[in-house]
């Protein structure tokens, strides 16, 4: 993998962790927790696309 791909993977992984924490610890609003959980699925799909697994990415996007 190139340095750019590794950097993008690290940024996506960090964003997934932040969104997962927001989804599980969201005490302000149920809507924010639901949106954060959806963001985790979206970022996971992008991560799978970066790893050259389009079938897995499509499945993750469909299932969430």
C-alpha positions in Angstrom: 0.0 0.0 0.0 1.1 3.5 -0.7 1.6 6.1 2.0 -1.5 7.9 0.8 -3.6 4.8 1.2 -2.2 4.1 4.7 -3.0 7.7 5.7 -6.5 7.5 4.4 -7.1 4.2 6.2 -5.8 5.7 9.5 -8.1 8.8 9.1 -11.1 6.6 8.3 -10.3 4.3 11.2 -10.1 7.3 13.6 -13.4 8.7 12.3 -15.0 5.3 12.7 -13.9 5.1 16.4 -15.2 8.6 17.1 -18.5 7.9 15.4 -18.8 4.6 17.3 -18.2 6.4 20.6 -20.8 9.0 19.7 -23.3 6.2 18.8 -22.8 4.3 22.1 -22.4 7.3 24.5 -24.8 9.7 22.9 -27.0 10.8 25.8 -28.3 14.0 24.2 -30.4 12.7 21.4 -31.4 9.4 20.0 -31.2 10.9 16.5 -27.6 11.8 16.9 -26.9 8.2 18.0 -28.7 6.8 15.0 -26.8 9.1 12.6 -23.5 8.2 14.2 -24.2 4.5 13.9 -25.0 5.0 10.2 -21.8 7.0 9.8 -19.9 4.0 11.1 -21.4 1.8 8.4 -20.7 4.3 5.7 -17.0 4.7 6.8 -16.7 0.9 7.0 -17.9 0.7 3.4 -15.4 3.2 2.2 -12.7 1.3 4.2 -13.6 -1.9 2.4 -13.4 -0.1 -1.0 -9.9 1.1 -0.2 -9.0 -2.5 0.6 -10.2 -3.6 -2.9 -13.2 -5.5 -1.6 -16.2 -4.0 -3.4 -18.5 -6.9 -2.8 -18.0 -6.6 1.0 -18.4 -2.8 0.7 -21.7 -3.1 -1.0 -22.9 -5.6 1.5 -21.9 -3.4 4.4 -23.6 -0.4 2.8 -26.8 -2.4 2.3 -26.9 -3.9 5.8 -25.4 -1.0 7.7 
